[in-house]
Amino acid sequence: MEPERHEVYERIPWETLEKKGRDRQWLLYAVAGAVVLGALVYSFMRNQPAPMPPPEAETAATSVPATSVPATTPTSVSTASVPSTVATPLVVAEADLYAVEPERLVDQAAAHAEWFAVEFVSYDGSEQSSLTLSGLLPGGVPLPEAPEGTQVFVDWARAGAITQASPTTFDVDVMVRSLVSTGDGGFQRQPTRELSVTVEIDGEAGARVSRLPSLEAVEQVSVPDAGITDLPADVVASLDPALGEPIGGIVAADGSWQVVIFEEGVDGVRRPVVVSP
């Protein structure tokens, strides 16, 4: 058996060792570069904006109401048969529209009833009067009959009680006072009368009288006593003589006195009024 031989070098081969060390160093550089590149790619992708959602119109166009279909029956939905989301305008009942603004309807009915009452009471048989009233009366109702030379003037007309018979129908009580010509140039005042007028309001045609009116005299109602009493002497003494002779006085709610006198107007009529002493 030969003895073990040991190689002896005159110098250490440093070139070989340095070459192997450089290979490991480049490997570390490559791994580090890959890590940095991956981090940059991840950061870039994370900062990208999110994709925009599809428009609502497209979503609505492809959505259909759910229906119950047997499991064994295949179903297919075609977007061409789905109705568009823009449908025809919603039709609201006329009564529902009127219920939104009841005050406006009441005012419209009252104004139309007052107009009708004026034309109905002041009818004189003239062409203009016939034309106007015929357009206000319900269809098929004859015009009033007025003697030749009739002249009637309405002093005033005012709607009073208003009853809503339906969402678009109103019963209006109108009080009217008129003046009638006496034939010699004068006029005679007529007693106040009340017309009961039924007015219907149509969305397109507007207000119109739907039934013949009733015409009645206004009943006089009982009124409370004014409570006029004699004035105390000290109140009479404090009155301005220019006021004239007092009729009496009324005790106010706060205990003070109100003096009743006759006051003459520009028409020469002396009317009882209340003044403070």
PyMOL commands that set and color helices and strands:
alter all, ss='L'
color gray80, all
select helices_A, chain A and resi 14-46+56-62+79-81+94-100+102-121+127-134+233-237+241-243
alter helices_A, ss='H'
color red, helices_A
select strands_A, chain A and resi 152-166+169-181+187-189+193-202+206-209+214-217+248-251+257-264+270-275
alter strands_A, ss='S'
color yellow, strands_A
deselect
rebuild
show_as cartoon
